[in-house]
Amino acid sequence: MKTLIKIILVIVLTFIGKGLYMQSLKDLKAEFYIGIGVLILAFILIPLFVYEGYRGKDLTKYSFKNMQDPSKKKNNVEIDR
């Protein structure tokens, strides 16, 4: 999976780099290449990166179902003033 993410990153950077180079040459297709690069980045690369980061981790402790009142928690120590 990490190799796939690196390959897609190289593809995205290539599209954006080619688009920026073509833009300096005043080519009309430059915006197309930059747009394709940004779309691949936003809809393919970032979701794969997030999935890879959270794969195999227990996310149930971050759920709102586990939120309790501070007074009901077991380890809560009240300080008398």
N, C-alpha and C positions, 0 to 999 in steps of 0.2 A: 504494500500500500504506500509506503514512504517513497519507493521508487516511482510509482505512478504520480504521486504528488510533485515530485521533482521534475518529471518529464513534462507535466502539464504547466508547471511554473516556467520552464524554459520556453514552451510554446507561447505562453501568454507574453513573456518578455520579448520574444521574437516579434510577435504581432505588433505590440505597442512600439517597440524600437523601430521596426520597419515603417510603421505609420508616421512616427515622428520624423524619421529621415525623409520620407516622401513628402511630408508637410513642409520641410525646409526647401524642397525642390519645387514646391507649389503644384504637386500632383493632386488631381481631383479624387483619387482613390485613397488618400491618406486617412481621411476620417473613417472610412470603411474598416481599415485594418485596426485602427485604434479602438473603434467600437466593438469589433469582434474580440479583440484582446480583453477588453473590459467585461464583456458579457461572459466570456469563458472564466474570467477571474471571479466574477460575482456569483455565477450560477453553478459552476462546477468545482473550481479550486477551493473556494472558501468553505462550502459544505463538506467536501472531502477532508479538508484540514480539521474542521471542528469534529467531524465523526471520528477521525483518527485520534484526536486528543481525548475524547470521552469514551472511547470503546473500552469495555471491560471494567469500567469504574462503577461503584455503587453510588447512584445519584439519589437514592431514597432519603438520605439524611438531609437533603436540600429541599424537600417537599414542604409545602405549606401545611400538609396534614400533620406533620410532626411538630409544628409550632405550638407551644403551650404558654399559658400565663407564667410569668416569672415566679409567681407564688406557688405554682403546682410542680415545679421542677424539683427533682430529688436532691440535687447538689446546691440548691439555693441556700445561702446563709444570710440571714437578716442581721443587720447591724443596728443595735440600739444606740440612739444618740441622746 
